Amino acid sequence: MLSPYVIHHLLKHFDAIDRAVTRPMTYPRPKDEEQLTGTLVDLVDEKVQVAEHVEYTIAALRADLTQASEPIGVEFDLETHKYTKEFENRISQADLGLIVKYENNFEPQLSGQRSWLLQAKRLYPTDLNPTRYEPKAKFGAVDVQQEKRIRELIKFVDADFFRYLLYCPRPESLEDENTRLELSYFRGKALSEQIFDFAYGLELRDDIRNGSKTVASGMFISTVDNRPKCFGDVHAGIFQSVTPFAWFLIRHIPGYTPHHWEPESLLDQHKDSDLVSQIVRGDPNVVDVIADALSDKNWSGAILPAATLTITISAGPRSVRDRYRWERDQ
């Protein structure tokens, strides 16, 4: 669906956001999940990107797409949810609703969207004086009962729409050379037998050949079943059990064709149901529906996201939808 030029520049922009969000991971007082997620949602604003010195802003992306006559548009829409007091125990400030929408105005039948509820987990330093991360660094503990409720929710909704959003320091930001080398070794081993073909595969190959600028990222996505336990696991499972955030967005634009070597569990091909959309968009009416259905389990999960981020990738302006298409005569 997307040209190699568009794929490259979208990755460049999403990776620049990744770099800005995870930069504080190596500060003397690293930010927690709520603060990191707050930074992420702030950085989709064009003015904030400039103020925070994002290396490749949305304005620069749009300028490059226009200059290359690419008919692709990119829009961010952030909705911060306000709930009444009765729903306070249903909200996790570290949660984020994510919607990736593709609007193809040349071929509307190819349009679509996918939605996820993301639960943030950050990596904890192995030392704070100074801040230091080794491959053995662990993520925050997962509440066993919470994860059980998540699995019950996925089963009830009948859609694999839940993911962990993992915050890690980028390898390039680490002072310890041994850790950088070990993580690089893990990534190389994980990708050593892959076949890099078609537009996405060739972009991935070029990225690796140029120093893994977008692969050696700081933000990653994993499923509930494949959640890594430590820093080393993240890089050893690259494109197997975890996906860099920028690549996750690109690879879930409707129309992406997975490579034969990609695990089915890594790519989510679910289609949005009304219930999934309600949860991800923070509709409080969904709470009673789920609580009633799972009442026999004394279900009390926090399912409402504090904010929902919608990323819309469009092909062509909306005005072309009504134009007479030459192929209709054939």
PyMOL commands that set and color helices and strands:
alter all, ss='L'
color gray80, all
select helices_A, chain A and resi 4-26+33-42+46-51+58-67+85-90+108-110+144-157+171-173+177-191+198-209+231-236+245-251+274-280+285-293+295-297+318-322+326-329
alter helices_A, ss='H'
color red, helices_A
select strands_A, chain A and resi 72-80+91-104+112-122+127-128+131-132+162-167+219-222+242-244+304-315
alter strands_A, ss='S'
color yellow, strands_A
deselect
rebuild
show_as cartoon
